Every structure is written in C-alpha cells, then in structure tokens.
C-alpha cells in the first residue's frame, strides 16, 4: 500500500487485486478516506478465498448463497444471467471489490467525489454538482482512448467495467473490448463479461480457442474453450459479431440491467444506449435507446 508519485492517488495491491484509488474533497477528509481504504483492503482477499470454491461454481437460480458481503454482491450481480448462460460469481469479483473499498471510504469521510479502479473495473462516488470524465479504451492490452463518457451526479451509473479476450481475464467471445455502464461496478462487471462472450463467430476457423484449464488450471471456466487468438476477419464478419453482442446489450439496457455499452472489434465500435462522438479513423455505429441516454460522450481524455 503506497501513494503514487503524483501524491494524489493510492495504490493498493494484494495478490490478484490491484487498485488505484483517488478521493476529492477537503485534505483532512481525503486522509480519513485513504486510511479507511487501507484498513479495509487487507481483509478482502482472505474473505474471498474462504468461499472461493463456491464462488467458482456456476451460478444457479436456486443455488447456495455466499456469506461474505463482497461475495454476496458478486452473486447478486450474476444472478440475472444464471438461468440463461454459464456464469460464475467470479465474473463480478473485480467490480465488487472496487465497490467495497469505495464504500469504506465514503462511510468514513465526507468527499465530493471518489473512485476505485480495479484493473479497469471502476466504482464511482459523486455528490450533487460533480461529475467524472471516463476514458474508453479500444484494446485493453495497449490502451488507446477512442472516446470518453461524462457521468454526472444525476445519471444513475456508478459502475464501469471492461471485458474482452485481449484483457486480463478469459472470454468466450472475440470482442477486443466491451465497456459497460451500470448502476454498480459489480453489475457492470458481470454484464461486460456476458456481452463480450456474445460478440462471437461460433466455429470460425480464424478463432483459436483452448480449454480455460489449460491456460489456468484453477480457472472457474474449467474446460470451457476460451479465445486465445483471432485471425483475419472481413468487414461483414466483424459487423456480424458486433451485431450479436449489441443485440444482447440492447436487451439488457431495455430491462435496466445496464445503462450503456460500447463494443469494440478490429477498429469498429458499436454503441448501445448513448450518442457517441466519432474519433477520426475509428468507425463508430450507434444504437439509441431512450431509457439509456447519457449526459455526454466526447473524444476527450479521462480525468481519472
């Protein structure tokens, strides 16, 4: 646990958990918030490990419920998908951890705004009149912004998450990146996983897949075949894969599970729920949904 060189942000690291934390407000309040984060953080990994066997099991509508507060948040985030697709509570672990650390901070101090970034899965806190500009990446392994989204206090999104086969987690699909805005970071994390899995061309010869357990023996995906390489795709194939993911994202938006999503594949982006400002050289398609309009989308850098 240490402050980053900029003197503003806190870095918390324990095994697979790697957080960047920043709070805004009075100096004393920021200090209190950071101490609260540092006090809560060391207990998290042990709590999750105590229920890891359960958390790695496929979620079922009538399955057992975990005990820990973070584990319960994970289970609740994946529950809406448990009867339709394979998903485990681990699909929401990064977002749920970010939420827990943010909750510790905001319970301890009066802040104007704050965020906890867990490897790109972000939990936000805003007071009235405040906002965040959040950058959107096209490829997680070599981050480059294709746009940014402004989240105001009045908008209900407090969680942002990104998933895809190029990221740090496994994916069943071929999306380079799927970024989701939702009510909470855990909800966004789970939805990004499901939508990224849906961006796919089943059986395509250019897509290389291997059982997840061959890459990580303890993976919760076990023998499911995950994407490890994507070869040449033509424009029609890219559009077909993006359409499959965008159709699912639109349905999730319509029922309120997410507020918006941006799906990226091979330099093309499909957006559900928000208007997007096109960046030169990046083809962008927008699918509007009246229930999911955001305040602003613009090609600016993030202030996170």
N, C-alpha and C positions, 0 to 999 in steps of 0.2 A: 504494500500500500504506500503510495507516494504521490506527491504533487508533480504534475508535468512541468516542463521547463517554462511554459507560458505563465505559470503562477496562478492560473485561474481554474484549471481542471484537476480532477483527482483521478488517479489510475488505480484500480483495484483488480488484483489478479490472484486466482487460486485454481490450479489445475486447468480445466477446460473453460472456466469462467473468466472473462477478460472485459472489464467495464471501464468506460470513460464517463465521468460524472462531472456535471457543471451546474452550479446554482447561481442565481442572480438575486440581488437584494442588498440589504444592509450588511456591512462586513461582519458584524457580530453574528448575524443570523446565518450567513454562509458558513462561518466556522462551526456553529452548532450543527448545521445540516451535514457537513462533512464528517464531523465526529459521530453523528448518528449513523451515517452510511458505513463508516469504518467499524462501528460497533456491531452492526447487523451482519455485515458481509462474511466474517469468518465462520459463522454458523451454517451458512446456506448449503455448502457442498455436502457436509455431513448429513444434514436433514434430507437432502435428495438421495444420497447414497443409501440411507436407511430404508427407502422404499423403491429402490431402483428396479428390482425385479418386477414389481407391479407396474411401474411407470413405463417399462419396456414392452409390456403386453399390449396387444391390440385393444383399443377402447371398444367397449360393448355397451349398448343401452342399459342393460341390467347388470353390468359388471360391478365388481367391488370398488368402493370409493377410497382414495388415499386419505391419510390422516393429516399430513402437514399442510400448512397454509399455502405454500408455493405449489406443492403437488396438487392440491385441490384446485388451484387456479388453472393449472395445466389441464387437468381432467375436464374442467368446465369448458375450457376453450376448444377442446377437440370433440366434445360430446355432440355438437350439432352434425358432425360428419360420420359418427361412428356406425350408423346403420347403412350408409351408402358406400363407404370406401374403407380401405385399410388405413388406419391411422393410430398412432400411439400417443400418450400424453407427452412424450419427448418432443413431438412436433411443436410444442409451445413452450419448451423449457427456457429458451433464451429470453423471450418476451416476459415470461412470468417472473424470472429472476430480476430483470430490469424493473418491473413494477414493484417488487418487494423492496428493493433498495430505495427507490423513489419514495415509496410510502413511508419508510423510516425517516427520510429526510424531511418530508413535508409535515409529518406528525410532530417533529421536534422543533421546527423553526418556521417563522413567517417569511416566505420567499415570494418574489414577484413571478419568477418562473424557474424551471429547472428541467433537466433531462438526465436520463441514464441510458447510455448507448452500450448494448451488449453485442458486440460484433456486428453492428448494423441493424439490430432489432432494438427499437428505441421507445422508451416510455417518457411521456411529456407531462409537465405540470405548468398551468398558466393561470394567472389571476386576471380579472377583468381588465381590458385595455391592452393586454400583452399578446404577443404572437411569436412564432418561430418560423424561420425560413429553413426548409429542409431540402438538401440536395438529393437528387435521384440519380443513381448510378446505372449504367448500361451493362457493365460487366464487373461483378464483384472482385474478381482476381486482379484486375487492373483498373481501378476506379477512375471513371471519367463521367462527369455530370452531363446528362442530356436535358436536364431541366430541374426545377425546384418547385416545391409546393409551400404555400403560405398557410399555416394553421393558426387561426385566431381563437381567442377565448370562446367566442360564440359558436364555433364549429365543434361538434362532438368528438372529433378524432383526438385521441390521446395516445394512440399507439401506431407505430410504423414498423414494418418488417419486410425483409427481402429474402427471397429464396430462389434457387435455380441450380442447375447441375454444375455450374462453374464456381459456386460458393463453397463455404466451409463444410456444409452438410450434403448428404446424398440426396438425389432427386430421381424420381421415376420418369420424369419428363425431359425435355430438351431446351427449356427456356434458359437463356443466358441470365436473365434476372426477372423476377416478378416482385414488384413493390406494392404493398397493400397498406391502406389507411383504414383503421378501425377504431372502435370505442376504447380498446385497451391494447397494450403491446402483446399480451398473450393471444388475444383474439386475432390480431393481425398476423402473428407468427404462424398460428395454425392455418389460417386462410391462405397465406402466401405459399405454404407447403402444398396445400391441396390444389391451388390454381397452377402452380409451377408443374406439378405432376400431370395436369391436364393439357399443358402445352406439349403436344406429342404427335409423333407419326408412328403409330404402332407397327412393328415389323419392318421398318425402313432399313435397307441394307447399309446405309451410311451411319447409322446409330449403333455404337458399340455399348453393350450392357454386360455387366457381370454381377453375380450374386453379391449383395452387400457384405455378407460374412467373409468373402474372400479379401475384401479391402479392409474391413474392420471386424474381427471375429465377434466382438461384443455388440455389434450394431443392433438396434431394435428392429431393423428391417430384415434381419436374418437372411433367408435365401431369396428374397425378392431381388429382381435384377435391376440395378441402378445404372444410370447413364455415366459412362466414363469418357466418351469421345463422340463428337458429332462431325461427320464429314460434310461433303458438299451438298447443299440443298438449293434447289432453284426457287425463284420468287414465288411460284404457285405453292410449293411445299411449305415455305415459310409462312405464307398467308394462311394456309390450311391449319398449321399448328397453332398459330396465334389465334385464329378464329375459335378453335376448340377451347383454348384457355379463356378467351374473352367471353365466350358464351357462358361458361361456368361463373366467371367473375360477375357478369351482369345479373345472373340469377341470385348470387349471394348478396349483391348490392340491393336487389329488389326486396329481399326479405329482411334487410337490415343487419346482416352478419358482417358486412364490410361497408365502408363509405366510398372507397375508390380503389382503383388498381391500375398500375402501369406494367405492361408485359413487353419484354424486350427479347428479340431473337434476330441474330445476324444483321444488326443495324436497323431493323424495323421495330417500331414501337406501337403497341395498341393500347389505348387508354379507355378505361371504363369509369364513368361517373363524373369526370371533370373535363373542362376545356383545357387544352394544353397548347403552350406556345412552342411552335416548331423551332428547333435549332438547325441552322444551316447544315445540310448534308445528312441529316437524320430524318428519315421518313417517319411521320407520325400519323396515326389514324385515331380518331376519337369516337367513342360510343357514348352518347349522352344518356343520362338517367336522372330525371327530375329530383328523385329522392336523395341523390348523392352529389349534389353540386358543392364544390369547394369555393373558398373565397377567391383564390388566385393561383394560377400556375404560370411560372415565368422562368426563362432561361438564365437564372442567376445562381451564384454560388450559395452554399449553405452557411448560415451563421452558427451552426452547432460546433 
